[in-house]
């Protein structure tokens, strides 16, 4: 598999537009380090499950995230085989880690609350 290291301005603009939403950008930064279930994002962002699913669908539709089923639950991870992954990774690495959000869920006993 070869990951493209260059992309068109149009493609970059589309990715940046998608990541221009604070919620999606934060989701992507979290997913850079951790796989997450929808229920975890619901707790982190204090949003409804349909709203979280809508954000994830947009990221999934362009291939930036992928989903996998674990039992009855869907877990999301960053798609490291995406043709523009290196571009996205470089952007996300510039941002502060969001691990404290998951650590707070852990303290509250809500980490992977859908198990």
KEDOVO-426642 format. One line per 10 residues: their letters; for each residue x, y, z of N, C-alpha, C. Coordinates in pm, whole numbers, plus 50000, padded with zeros to 5 digits. Each point is the difference from the previous one (the first is absolute). Last residue first. Layout:
N
a> X Y Z X Y Z X Y Z | ...
***
This chain:
115
xxxxxxxxxx> 47967 49856 52732 50031 49857 50015 49895 49928 50079 | 50035 50483 49893 49904 49918 49926 50031 49851 50010 | 50260 50374 50180 49881 49975 50081 49898 49914 49929 | 50495 50173 49952 49935 49889 49932 49880 49954 50082 | 50197 50327 50281 50079 49960 49884 49943 49870 49947 | 49858 50247 50400 49919 50004 49879 50077 49961 49875 | 50120 50087 50488 49949 49864 49976 49916 49992 49875 | 50260 50378 50185 49856 50001 50026 49938 49861 49982 | 50460 50071 49908 49979 50034 50141 49853 49995 50037 | 50113 49940 49547 50046 49885 50079 49975 50025 50149
xxxxxxxxxx> 49922 50351 49700 49895 49897 49988 50034 49879 50086 | 50327 50330 49970 49889 50047 50082 49883 49900 49994 | 50365 49923 49720 50040 49975 50138 49888 50044 50096 | 49954 50097 49545 49976 49858 50026 50038 49963 50142 | 50085 50438 49868 49855 49978 49988 49965 49854 50028 | 50453 50141 49976 49937 50032 50129 49849 49981 49995 | 50279 49953 49609 49992 49882 50087 49931 50029 50133 | 50119 50264 49584 49869 50008 50064 49980 49883 50096 | 50442 50302 49775 49936 49871 50021 49867 50022 50072 | 50194 50394 49697 50018 49940 50132 49926 49867 50007
xxxxxxxxxx> 50166 50170 49518 49900 50031 50103 50034 49932 50132 | 50240 49935 49587 50024 50138 50044 49908 50040 50116 | 49960 49582 49768 50116 49998 50092 50034 50139 50052 | 49664 49937 49666 49954 49958 50133 50114 50000 50102 | 50095 50098 49540 49913 50103 50060 49965 49964 50144 | 50239 49683 49752 50085 50116 50027 49920 50113 50064 | 49766 49616 49855 50080 49972 50119 50087 50121 50036 | 49757 50018 49600 49911 50010 50116 50079 49978 50129 | 50234 49939 49599 49957 50140 50010 49916 50021 50127 | 50121 49562 49888 50117 50074 50047 49969 50148 50017
xxxxxxxxxx> 49664 49707 49815 50022 49984 50144 50118 50084 50050 | 49760 49929 49554 50051 50127 50051 50027 49996 50150 | 49830 49618 49758 50102 50054 49909 50061 50131 50049 | 49816 49616 50335 49940 50104 49914 50110 50065 49917 | 50049 49663 50355 50028 49966 49860 49935 50099 49902 | 49948 50013 50482 50141 50026 49970 50038 49963 49857 | 49547 50138 50282 50036 49914 49887 50143 50035 49955 | 49749 50034 50502 50050 50079 49888 50046 49903 49891 | 49606 49851 50327 50144 50021 50005 50039 50083 49879 | 49537 49797 50311 50057 50079 49892 50149 50019 50023
xxxxxxxxxx> 49559 49643 50141 50117 50075 50043 50063 50067 49879 | 49497 49765 50158 50090 50044 49893 50112 50083 50061 | 49663 49584 50214 50045 50139 49996 50096 50027 49885 | 49801 49572 50163 49894 50081 49940 50042 50145 49979 | 50385 49664 50013 49871 49962 50058 49892 50081 49931 | 50365 50192 49840 50045 49919 50113 49874 49967 50079 | 50149 50215 49482 49898 49954 50095 50067 49914 50106 | 50194 50425 49694 50004 49855 50017 49899 49963 50108 | 50166 50440 49639 49926 49945 50112 50017 49850 50004 | 50279 50476 49812 49938 49872 49967 49933 49947 50125
xxxxxxxxxx> 50185 50508 49776 49984 49906 50111 49938 49872 49947 | 50109 50328 49689 50097 50037 50103 49991 49912 50124 | 49730 50010 49567 50101 49898 50026 50102 50033 50106 | 49584 50223 49830 50120 50037 49923 50117 49907 50030 | 49584 49927 50219 49967 50013 49858 50120 50038 49914 | 50025 49989 50482 50005 49867 49938 49975 50008 49850 | 49958 50388 50261 50140 49960 49999 50017 49865 49930 | 49563 50157 50061 50071 50090 49909 50147 49962 49989 | 49737 49770 50314 49963 49962 49863 50074 50087 49899 | 50038 50101 50458 50080 49884 49963 49971 49955 49857
xxxxxxxxxx> 49741 50349 50181 50139 50044 49985 50088 49884 49953 | 49557 49894 50103 50005 50085 49880 50142 50049 49975 | 49909 49762 50397 50001 49911 49884 50007 50078 49870 | 49949 50241 50400 50134 49940 49994 50010 49911 49876 | 49578 50174 50090 50092 50108 49961 50142 49948 49985 | 49664 49701 50161 49984 50031 49858 50094 50112 49951 | 50003 49889 50465 50059 49895 49917 49979 50028 49852 | 50012 50420 50330 49918 49881 49980 50073 49900 49910 | 50286 50328 50314 49911 50014 49885 49918 49872 49989 | 50401 50137 50284 49868 50028 50055 49901 50035 49888
xxxxxxxxxx> 50478 49857 49976 49948 50123 49940 49865 50043 50056 | 50227 49602 50165 50102 50105 49988 49941 50132 49955 | 49720 49611 50019 50037 50050 50133 50100 50116 49991 | 49879 49783 49601 49878 50060 50057 50033 50062 50136 | 50333 49744 49792 49988 50134 49942 49877 50073 50053 | 50055 49555 50126 50104 50082 50062 49996 50142 49947 | 49711 49678 49813 49957 50035 50135 50104 50086 50072 | 50092 49811 49570 49910 50116 49993 49961 50046 50140 | 50460 49751 49967 49862 49963 49974 49917 50129 49996 | 50550 49941 49896 49891 50041 50088 49866 49947 49951
xxxxxxxxxx> 50595 49972 49977 49873 49963 49937 49891 50038 50099 | 50481 50256 49999 49910 49901 50062 49884 49968 49908 | 50360 50315 49885 50063 49924 50109 49915 49886 50055 | 49860 50292 49643 50142 49982 49965 50069 49912 50104 | 49551 50151 50055 50016 49875 49926 50143 49976 49955 | 49885 50408 50217 49984 49888 50093 50028 49868 49929 | 49993 50380 49736 50119 50004 50086 49994 49887 50103 | 49628 50058 49717 50115 49949 49924 50125 49999 50087 | 49611 50192 50182 49983 49855 49982 50121 49940 49931 | 49984 50466 50033 50031 49938 50129 49986 49848 49992
xxxxxxxxxx> 49873 50244 49624 50144 50013 50019 50042 49934 50131 | 49541 50027 49906 50067 49900 49915 50151 50005 50015 | 49750 50324 50236 49967 49867 50048 50072 49894 49919 | 50038 50454 49865 50073 49972 50125 49974 49859 50051 | 49995 50153 49482 49902 49989 50108 50073 49954 50126 | 50227 50027 49590 49976 50135 50051 49895 50004 50110 | 50142 49622 49718 50063 50009 50131 49986 50138 50062 | 49825 49923 49567 49942 49896 50085 50054 50009 50142 | 50192 50280 49679 49862 50043 50025 49930 49900 50094 | 50431 49894 49847 50005 50107 50100 49859 50051 50034
xxxxxxxxxx> 50043 49680 49657 50036 49940 50129 49999 50107 50109 | 49929 50150 49564 49887 49917 50044 50028 49936 50135 | 50347 50245 49793 49894 50090 50045 49880 49921 50051 | 50352 49761 49802 50042 50054 50130 49891 50089 50057 | 49936 49843 49566 49987 49890 50096 50036 50048 50141 | 50061 50307 49649 49857 49971 50017 49979 49890 50105 | 50438 50108 49865 49944 50106 50085 49853 49971 50028 | 50293 49575 49889 49959 50123 49933 49948 50100 50103 | 50378 49640 50130 49860 50002 49966 49966 50134 49938 | 50430 49629 50176 49958 50129 49949 49852 49992 49964
xxxxx> 50230 49628 50171 50059 50105 50083 49968 50139 49945 | 49767 49470 49994 50038 50120 49926 50057 50106 50094 | 50016 49463 50065 49927 50115 50049 50052 50123 49926 | 49981 49444 49896 50076 50124 49993 49911 50115 50044 | 50041 49427 50048 49916 50117 50000 50089 50124 50000
***
